[in-house]
Amino acid sequence: MATKKILGEAITYDDVLLVPSRSSILPRDADVRTRLTSDIGLNIPLLSAAMDTVTESAMAIALAREGGMGILHKNMAIERQAEEVDRVKRSESGMIQDPITLSPEKTVREAMEVMKKYSISGIPIVRQDHLVGILTNRDLRFEPNLDLQISNVMTNGSLITAPVGTTLDEAERTLQKNRIEKLPIVDKNGKLMGLITFKDIQKKKRYPIACKDPLGRLRVGAAVCVSSDTLERVAALLQEGADVIVVDTAHGHSEGVIRMVKNIKAKFSVQLIAGNVATAEATRELIRAGADCVK
């Protein structure tokens, strides 16, 4: 008896045609915002694939600026993936609450390496968290001695700062008035509390629908798999500010994935996506396990 090979009728993308109807909505008036999870909204309904040929920090930054979100792939060491999250989070902000800093005893060489790594043009210089100077590309441009201590080249006299609570509009006026690009935010004791940059203010105007977290940083997701070090990876990603974790497998309707979703939700306060799945039953099981979104 021959085995029945055709189970039913199916169609492909090329078989489907969307028939347009009369519309009174202009493209500029269309609102394509959507919810990814109960806590995370997207201004355009697009995520990038968690593939090593698609999404690292550069793609995640570009997509978040346009209103979507990138999902960083997992085919890298835990430390590297966490660093990629950090790069996205530091790419722009309303006020940078944990700016990269150096001590005045560090060398010009070390400062230049940090600037290159994070693509920044200036670094607040602190001693025991108190602001003592600021170092910019302008200070380093003509300095040939890379082993010189930062204290010998940094700007430390008449530093322009602003108090805690300064708004972005106030910061912009201060930056323009003093023709500077970085404004350290300090408390009444001179402790560095944050940093506002003119570049970040410009980016906010250039990308008005950027997908950002409550601190004004670009949102980013990160993928994990089902393995013995997954919880360690999740902890490192969340430490750097990942907005959503994606348990990403080819077959999401499996005992291992369901168990991992439960474990992550039990251990961390996190928005979680799980998949891939193709059936309603699989979707229901992952939701019951704790998934906030199913892929």
C-alpha positions in Angstrom: 0.0 0.0 0.0 1.5 3.3 -1.1 2.2 5.9 1.6 0.1 9.1 1.3 2.7 11.9 0.7 0.4 14.9 0.2 -1.2 15.9 3.5 -3.1 18.9 2.3 -3.1 22.1 0.2 -0.6 24.8 0.9 0.4 28.2 -0.6 3.6 30.2 -0.8 4.2 33.9 -0.6 4.0 34.2 -4.3 0.5 32.8 -4.3 -0.8 35.6 -2.1 -1.9 39.1 -3.4 -3.1 41.8 -1.1 -5.9 43.7 -2.8 -5.8 47.4 -1.9 -9.0 49.3 -1.0 -10.0 52.9 -0.8 -8.1 54.8 2.0 -8.5 58.2 3.6 -5.2 57.9 5.5 -2.0 59.6 4.3 1.3 57.7 4.8 2.6 60.4 7.1 -0.4 59.9 9.4 0.0 56.2 9.7 0.8 54.9 13.1 2.8 51.6 13.1 3.7 51.4 16.7 3.2 48.0 18.4 3.8 46.1 21.6 6.6 43.6 21.6 5.8 42.6 25.2 3.6 44.2 27.9 6.6 46.4 29.0 8.3 47.1 25.7 6.9 49.0 22.7 8.3 49.4 19.2 7.8 52.4 17.0 8.2 50.3 13.9 7.2 46.6 14.0 10.7 45.3 13.1 13.2 43.1 14.9 16.5 41.9 13.3 17.4 38.2 13.2 19.7 36.8 16.0 22.1 35.5 13.3 25.9 36.0 13.3 25.6 37.3 9.7 22.9 39.8 10.7 23.0 41.3 14.1 25.8 42.7 16.2 26.0 46.1 17.9 26.1 48.1 14.6 22.9 46.6 13.3 21.2 46.9 16.7 22.1 50.6 16.9 20.9 51.4 13.4 17.6 49.6 13.8 16.8 51.0 17.2 17.4 54.5 15.9 14.7 53.9 13.3 12.2 52.6 15.9 12.8 48.9 15.9 15.1 46.6 17.9 18.0 44.3 17.1 18.5 40.9 18.7 22.3 40.2 19.2 23.3 36.7 18.2 24.6 34.2 20.7 27.5 32.7 18.7 30.1 34.4 20.8 31.6 34.3 24.3 29.5 35.5 27.1 31.8 38.5 27.7 31.8 39.5 24.1 28.0 39.4 23.8 27.7 41.4 27.0 30.1 43.9 25.6 28.0 44.2 22.4 25.0 45.0 24.7 27.0 47.7 26.4 28.1 49.2 23.1 24.4 49.6 22.1 23.5 51.1 25.5 26.4 53.5 25.4 25.8 54.6 21.8 23.5 57.4 22.9 21.5 58.5 25.9 19.5 61.3 27.4 21.9 61.5 30.2 24.6 58.9 30.6 24.2 57.8 34.2 27.4 55.6 34.3 29.8 57.3 31.9 33.1 55.7 31.1 35.8 57.4 33.3 39.5 57.1 33.9 41.7 58.2 36.7 44.4 60.9 36.2 47.1 58.3 36.7 46.2 56.4 33.5 48.2 57.1 30.4 47.4 58.8 27.1 47.8 55.4 25.4 45.1 53.9 27.7 42.8 56.8 27.1 43.1 56.5 23.3 42.4 52.8 23.5 39.2 53.4 25.5 38.1 56.1 23.1 38.6 53.9 20.1 36.8 50.9 21.7 33.7 52.9 22.6 33.8 55.4 19.7 33.8 58.3 22.1 35.6 61.7 21.8 36.0 62.5 25.5 36.3 61.0 29.0 35.6 62.5 32.4 38.6 62.1 34.7 37.8 61.2 38.3 39.5 60.5 41.6 37.3 58.4 44.0 34.2 59.3 41.8 34.8 63.0 42.1 35.4 65.0 38.9 38.9 66.4 38.5 39.1 67.0 34.8 38.0 66.0 31.3 40.0 64.6 28.5 39.0 65.1 24.8 40.4 64.4 21.4 41.4 68.0 21.3 43.7 67.4 24.3 45.3 64.4 22.6 45.6 65.6 19.0 49.2 66.8 19.2 50.5 64.7 22.1 53.3 62.4 20.9 54.1 60.9 24.3 51.6 58.1 24.7 53.1 57.1 28.1 52.4 60.5 29.6 49.8 60.5 32.4 46.4 61.9 31.7 46.9 64.5 34.5 49.4 66.3 32.4 47.2 66.8 29.3 43.6 66.9 30.6 41.5 70.0 31.0 41.1 70.7 34.7 40.7 74.5 35.1 37.3 76.2 35.1 35.4 73.0 34.2 31.9 73.7 33.0 29.5 71.4 34.9 25.8 71.3 35.6 23.8 70.3 38.7 21.7 67.1 39.1 18.3 67.7 37.6 19.5 69.7 34.6 17.1 69.1 31.7 18.3 68.4 28.1 17.1 71.8 27.0 19.1 73.5 29.8 22.1 71.4 29.0 21.9 72.3 25.3 21.9 76.0 26.1 24.9 75.5 28.4 26.8 73.5 25.7 26.1 76.1 23.0 26.9 79.1 25.3 30.3 77.6 26.3 31.0 75.9 22.9 31.7 72.6 24.5 30.5 69.1 23.5 30.3 67.4 26.9 28.6 68.5 30.1 29.4 66.6 33.3 26.6 66.4 35.8 27.9 66.7 39.4 26.3 66.9 42.9 27.0 69.6 45.4 30.1 67.8 46.6 31.6 67.5 43.1 30.8 63.8 42.6 30.2 62.8 39.0 26.6 61.7 38.6 26.3 61.6 34.8 27.2 63.1 31.5 25.2 64.9 28.8 26.8 65.2 25.3 25.9 67.5 22.5 26.1 64.5 20.1 23.3 62.7 22.0 21.1 65.8 21.9 21.7 66.0 18.1 20.9 62.3 17.7 17.6 62.7 19.6 16.6 65.4 17.1 17.8 63.3 14.1 16.1 60.1 15.2 12.8 61.2 16.8 11.2 57.8 16.8 14.1 55.9 18.1 13.2 52.9 20.3 14.6 53.8 23.8 14.4 52.6 27.4 13.2 54.9 30.3 16.8 56.2 30.7 16.9 57.4 27.0 19.2 54.6 25.9 18.6 52.6 22.7 16.8 49.3 23.3 18.5 46.0 22.4 17.7 42.3 22.8 20.1 39.3 23.1 19.7 35.7 22.2 20.6 32.7 24.4 20.4 29.0 23.8 19.6 26.0 26.1 23.0 25.0 27.6 24.7 24.7 31.0 25.9 28.3 31.0 22.7 30.0 29.8 21.8 31.4 33.2 25.3 32.8 33.6 25.0 34.4 30.1 21.6 35.9 30.9 23.0 37.4 34.1 25.8 39.1 32.2 23.5 40.4 29.5 21.1 41.9 32.0 24.0 43.4 33.9 24.8 45.5 30.8 21.2 46.5 30.3 19.7 44.1 27.8 16.0 44.9 27.4 14.8 41.5 26.4 16.3 38.0 26.4 15.4 35.6 23.5 15.6 31.8 24.1 16.3 31.1 20.5 16.2 27.6 19.0 15.2 26.0 15.8 12.5 23.9 17.6 11.1 25.9 20.5 8.4 23.3 21.4 10.7 21.1 23.4 11.1 20.2 27.0 14.5 21.8 27.2 13.2 25.2 26.0 10.1 25.1 28.2 12.3 24.3 31.2 14.8 27.0 30.4 12.0 29.6 30.0 10.7 28.7 33.5 14.2 28.8 35.0 15.0 32.2 33.6 11.7 33.7 34.6 12.1 32.3 38.1 15.6 33.7 38.6 15.5 37.0 36.8 13.1 39.9 36.4 13.2 40.0 32.6 11.1 40.4 29.5 11.5 37.1 27.6 10.9 35.9 24.1 11.0 32.2 23.2 10.8 30.2 19.9 10.8 29.2 17.1 7.4 27.5 17.1 4.8 26.8 14.4 1.7 25.7 16.3 -0.9 27.1 18.6 -0.2 24.3 21.2 3.5 25.3 21.3 2.6 28.9 21.7 0.3 28.2 24.6 2.9 26.0 26.3 5.6 28.7 26.1 3.2 31.4 27.4 2.3 29.2 30.3 6.0 28.7 31.0 6.4 32.4 31.3 7.3 33.8 27.8 6.2 37.4 27.3 6.4 37.0 23.5 6.5 33.9 21.3 8.5 33.7 18.1 
